[in-house]
Amino acid sequence: MRSLQTVAALTCMKTLLMIFNIVFWLSGIALLVLGVWLHVELHKYLELSPDFSATAPYVLVGTGILILFLATLACCCTIKEQPILLYIYAAFLAIVFVMEVSACISGYAYRTKLRASFSKGLNSSIGLYMTDHARTSAINSLQFHLHCCGNDGYADWYSTHYGKVPGSCCKTNMGCDTKNLHMIYTTGCYALVTSFLTEKLGIMAASALGLAIFQLFGVLLTACLAKLLQKTKYEQMT
């Protein structure tokens, strides 16, 4: 009877761990996609901030690949029923858990700093418009895609050496009379970008924290399964 209970417990825990591994593997795919999206979409906006680190997307991609590797390894460990391999997997999960919690805390603290530095970087880029090719391209892309103009508003352009509203503030692709307010975007880019960042980074931080808590469950489940396997093998030997 006791043996049947042990077998049932092992089967249940192995099934739960396999489900965890599949979900964990899918989360690795999600992080990989998020890293690529961050590099392609957010990078063109955040690069105007002097404090933006271009390595952030690559960290997400690297973490996603690491999770894919660990989840695949975990499936093999679960099938082979080797306690030592499961303990190693639990240790890796614990390390990734600590890394993700640290990243969440750092990201939340960095969000406020990023908002302030973005305003500074945007003003600097506006001042270098048509004199710095990279900054000019970034400003035009920002204004065109977000439908905004200037830092706080279109009037910012009149106090620059350029002295007028650029064509990227136009509401049509065919150009416009930038002296006519009905034909240009009048909302400042700072408000739109910071609102966008607050929403997206908040979602990202909450998702990462949820994933970290989920991994903690995986650590406990893996350790319990390894301990139960050790106990079962000991009982079989005795």
N, C-alpha and C positions, 0 to 999 in steps of 0.2 A: 504493500500500500504506500509506504514511504517512498519507494523507488518510483512509483507511478506519479506521485506528487512532484518529485524532483524533475522527472521528465516533462511533466506538464508545465512546470515553472520555467524550465530551460526553453521549451518551445515558445512559450509566451514572450519571454524576454528577448529571444532571438528575433521573433517576428517584430516586436516593438523596435528593436535596434535596426533592423533592415528598413523599416518604415522611416525611422529617423535618418538613416544614411541616404535614402532616396530624397527626402526633403532637404537634407543638408547639401546634397549634390545639386539640387535645383537652385538652392540659394547661391551656390558658387557660380552657376550660369547667370543668375541675376546680377551678382556683383561684377562679373565680367562684362555684361551688357551695359551696366551702369557706368563702369569705367570708360568704356568706348564712347558712350553718350556724353559723359562729362568732358572728354577730350574734344569731341566734335562740336557739341552745342554750347556748353557753358564756357569753354576755354576762350572763345572769341569775345566774350563779355568780361571775364575775370582777368584777362591778360592786361587790361588797362590799370589794374591795381598793382602798385609796386610790391605789395606783400603777398601776391598770389604765387603759389608754388606750382610750377608746371609738372611736378612729379606726382601730384595728387591723383590724377587719373591712372597713372601707371601703378600706383600703390593698390588701387582698387582692382585693376586687372590682375596684378600679381597675387592678391589675396584670393580672388576668384579662382585662379588656376590652382593655388595651394589647396583650397577647399575641394575642388574637383578631384585632385590627387588623393587627399585624405579620405574623402567619401568612398572613392573606388577601392582604396586600400582597406577601408573598414569593412566593406562587403566581403572581401577575401578573408579578413580576420574572423568575421562572424561565421562564415561557412566552415573554415578550418577548425574553429573552436579551440584556438590556442590562447590560453590566459595571458601569457607574456605579451603577445601581439596586441591583445585588447588593452592591456595596461599602457602599452606604448601609445596606442591610439588615443586613449583617455588623456594621457599627458599632452599630446599634440593639441587635442581639443581645448584643454585648459589654457595652453599657451595662446592659442588663437582667441579664446574668450577674453583673456587679459588684454591682448592687443586691440580687440574691438571696443572694449569698454574704455580703454585709454584714448582711442581714436574718437569716440563719441564725446568724451569730456573735452578733448583738444578742439574738436570741430565746433562745439558749442561756444567755447571761449574765443575761438578764431573768428566766429561769425560777426561779433561786434567790431573787432579790429578790422575785418575785411570791409565793412560798411564805411568806416572812416577813411581807410586808405583808398577805397574806390573813388570817393569824392575828390580826394587829393589827386589821384592819378587821372581822373577824367578832366579836371581843370587843367592839369599839366598837358594832357594830350590835345585839348582844345587850343591851348596856347601855341602848340607846335604844329598846328594844322597847315598842311601844304609845304612844310619844311622838313618833316620827318615822314617818310613814305609808310613805314610800319604803323605809326600812330594814326596817320591820316586814313589808312585803309581800315584800321580797327574802329575808328570813330564813325566812318561812313557805314560800315557793316552794322554797328550798334544802332545807329539812328534809323537806318533803313529797315532792319528786321524788327525792332521794338516800337517803331513808329513814335519816336521821341526826338527831341532837339535840344542840344546844350546840356548843361549840368542841371541847373534849376529851371531852365526854360530857354526858349529861343533867343531871348534878349541877351543871354551870355555872350553870344557871338559878336555883338556890336562893340564889346569892350576888348576884343582880341585884335591882333595885328591883321587878321584876315578881314575884319570889319564888316562882314555881312553874313547872312544865313546861307550855309552851303546847300547844294542841290540834294544831298541825302536826307534833308528834312522835308522834301516835297512829298505830297500825298499821292502823286502819280509818278510812274516810271519815265514819263516823257519830259520831266522837268516842270518848272513852274515859276511864277513871279513870286520870289521869296519876300517881296515887300507886302504881299497880300496875305494876311493871316488866315484866310479861309483856305489857302492852298498849301499851307505848311503845318507840320505837327508842332504844337505849342507846349506840350507837356515835357518837362525835363526828364532826362534819362536816369538820373540818380534815383528818383522816387520809384520808377518802374523796375529798375534793376534790383534795388534793395528789397522791394516787395517780392520780386521773383525769387531772389536768393533766400529770403526768410522762409518762404513757402517750401521751396524745393529742398533746401538744406535741413529744414525742420523735419520733413518727411524722411529724408535720408538718415538723419540721426536717430529718429524713432524706429526706423526699420532696422538699422544696425544694432540698436539696443535690444530690440525684440529678438533678433538673430542670436545675439550674445547670450540672452537668457535661455533661448532654446538650446544652445550648445551646452549650457550648464546642465540641462536635463540629460543631454547626450553623455556628458562626462560621468554623471551618477549612474546612468543606465549601463554604460560600458563597464564601469568598475564593478557594479553588482553582478553582471553576467560573468565577468572574469573570475570573481570570487566564488560564484556558484559552480562554475566549471572546475575550479580547483578543488572545491569541496567534493564534487561528484567523482572526480578522478581519484581522490584520496580514499573515498568510501569503497570504490571498486577495487583498489589495491589491498584494502584491509578486509 
